[in-house]
């Protein structure tokens, strides 16, 4: 029976160095291989041209590199690119490149499917099959960076963890991936250009603050009225608004970093005055800005895009209270790449 080989990217640099020493080689060989794996994103041991053939075959017999493969790429009329990414076990996740005049943003996935049950989101209808490994998250970013250079002639400028999955339910792997993305031995990106979006897992928000993370935090709020929020996102019964509020206040005390609220307005659900007043009140607890997001129907009619008038009412009320707010128009709708639409139709 063949033993399942370990993914070499699960080893730290120090562990790699030790592996080489234990196998009668020099420790610096570990540094070389580490560089190939991360900053050069090698897909196979054969890519490692400054490493001897013997060493490469020794690595081959001990390890694998569980690299992703972009299985299918779609380009939207507005320039958005969606990748269907095949993982080593043939599961698929999706990631998206969103270009604007001045920047390109990667929207990456952290889980296959999702742990949560938000009623308005296509991804939530896929059960959570597994968490992504740090290397699989990192690879999505590398692939989008290449596409950004190819199609837009510039490197990737921003990353949002808003693809498939709840990042804080895959906390350790997401943090390891971000460490590599921001490390000089990885992609060397500034953490200030990274935003992790959560549906409001209070205890993990506190943990991030304690871990002194340097990236930005976004919260998918959608309602500041408990009952409405539970109806839209049933799992939030375990994470009530007062706990979320306390966690966010704690986050701000520790990090001094402003929060972004992501907020979709739906017809007949949260487009009334009571909902607007509740959001204004909630937005005053912690310095923040509000992104009102255009809704992308996922075909069954329960959730409908609110009127422009409702969006205007939100903007007016927030601005009167000195809260920065803008409407985010959805990108990539024609290829199901917009918020809440990632569902692996492939």
Buried (B, 14 or more C-beta within 10 A) or exposed (E): EEEEBEBBBEBEBEEBBBBBEEEEBEEEBBBBBBBBBBBEBBEEBEBBEEBEEEBBEBBBEBBBBBBBEBBEBBBBEBBBBBBBBBBBEEBBBBBBBBBEEEBBBBBBBBBBBBBBBBBBBBBBEBEBBBBBBBBBBBBBBBBBBBBBEEBBEEEBBBBBBBBBBBBBBBBEBBBBBBBBBBEEBBBEBEBEBBBBBBBBBBEBBBBBBEEEBEBBBBBBBBBBBBEBBBBBBBBBEEBBBEBBBBBBEBBBEBBEBEBBBBBBBBEEBBBBEEBBEBBBEBBEBBBBBBBBBBBBBBEEEEBEBBEEEBBEBBBEBBEEEEBBBEBBEBBBBEBBBBBBBBBBEE
